[in-house]
Amino acid sequence: MPKDLKTVEYYDTYSALLTERQREAMEMYYYSDLSLTEIAQETGVTRQAAFNTIKNSEIRLYELENAMKLIEKRKKLEKKLESLKPLLKNSKQGERLIEEIRELFN
């Protein structure tokens, strides 16, 4: 099963909306780079159950982004903030404000 960096971005945004079991499997797979067999051994389930948990978690993350569009909105906001930079390049207060807005969304 190939790993998609977009899934990691979605996980970072929506992981709180997954079950504890889903979070555990996703973190083992994506962050600890464990194989499905290793995840199955760690969690006491079959390899197929580990695969299903990860696959269903990925599907859920994509459904959440499709419904809420938080990542899409964050990227649009980032583009708008970048377009403000040239207009405020000599304004320390403006640059500080842009950074404060960025921090709200990270």
PECORQUI-V852738 format. One record per backbone hydrogen bond with DSSP energy under -0.5 kcal/mol. NH is the residue of the N-H (numbers start at 0). CO is the residue of the C=O. If there is no record, write none. Layout:
nh=NH co=CO
nh=NH co=CO
//
This chain:
nh=6 co=3
nh=7 co=3
nh=8 co=4
nh=9 co=5
nh=10 co=6
nh=11 co=7
nh=12 co=8
nh=13 co=9
nh=14 co=10
nh=16 co=13
nh=17 co=14
nh=22 co=18
nh=23 co=19
nh=24 co=20
nh=25 co=21
nh=26 co=22
nh=27 co=23
nh=28 co=24
nh=29 co=25
nh=30 co=25
nh=30 co=26
nh=31 co=26
nh=33 co=27
nh=38 co=34
nh=39 co=35
nh=40 co=36
nh=41 co=37
nh=42 co=38
nh=43 co=39
nh=44 co=39
nh=49 co=45
nh=50 co=46
nh=51 co=47
nh=52 co=48
nh=53 co=49
nh=54 co=50
nh=55 co=51
nh=56 co=52
nh=57 co=53
nh=58 co=54
nh=59 co=55
nh=60 co=56
nh=61 co=57
nh=62 co=58
nh=63 co=59
nh=64 co=60
nh=65 co=61
nh=66 co=62
nh=67 co=63
nh=68 co=64
nh=72 co=68
nh=73 co=69
nh=74 co=70
nh=75 co=71
nh=76 co=72
nh=77 co=73
nh=78 co=74
nh=79 co=75
nh=80 co=76
nh=81 co=77
nh=82 co=78
nh=83 co=79
nh=84 co=80
nh=85 co=81
nh=86 co=83
nh=87 co=83
nh=87 co=84
nh=88 co=85
nh=90 co=87
nh=91 co=89
nh=94 co=90
nh=95 co=91
nh=96 co=92
nh=97 co=93
nh=98 co=94
nh=99 co=95
nh=100 co=96
nh=101 co=97
nh=102 co=98
nh=103 co=99
nh=104 co=100
nh=104 co=101
nh=105 co=102
//
